């Protein structure tokens, strides 16, 4: 099947699929969260070393430790002393 694009260009199914794929990629990239950066140039995990330029960590190991800790904090259940508030705390 051949379709004439709005700009007068002839397009087949592969061309259309490529355009859709490019639009999806552009949308996903624009919706992603910005990466962490160090506010003072020091590693935000160990605070001992300078962070690699444009990042928040001095090494891959510090980054892994930081994200592992963040995940564990999110998984930690802290019950409220008020039972009615515990229903949404998961």
C-alpha positions, -999 to +999 in steps of 0.1 A: +000+000+000+013+034-009+002+067+007+010+102-003+023+121+027+012+157+034+045+169+020+038+152-013+062+123-006+051+088-014+052+065+016+048+027+019+040+007+051+077+007+061+079+045+059+048+049+079+060+024+106+093+043+108+075+076+113+053+061+141+084+046+157+103+079+156+073+097+172+071+071+200+108+074+207+106+112+208+076+111+231+094+086+255+126+107+256+107+139+264+087+122+292+117+107+310+129+121+344+161+141+343+191+123+357+206+130+391+233+156+394+254+166+423+245+201+436+281+207+449+302+184+427+307+158+454+293+122+452+258+123+468+263+088+482+298+086+498+304+123+500+342+115+498+350+119+462+343+143+434+314+132+412+320+124+376+311+154+354+273+155+347+265+128+372+258+126+410+283+098+418+320+092+419+317+056+406+293+031+393+294+013+426+282+044+445+254+048+421+243+012+425+245+015+463+225+047+462+197+032+440+197+000+460+192+020+492+164+041+476+146+009+465+149-005+500+135+026+516+105+025+492+099-011+502+100-005+539+066-005+556+061+018+585+027+013+602+010+044+615+000+046+651-035+054+638-051+022+623-073+041+599-042+055+581-026+020+576-049+010+548-030+031+522+005+026+536+019-002+514 
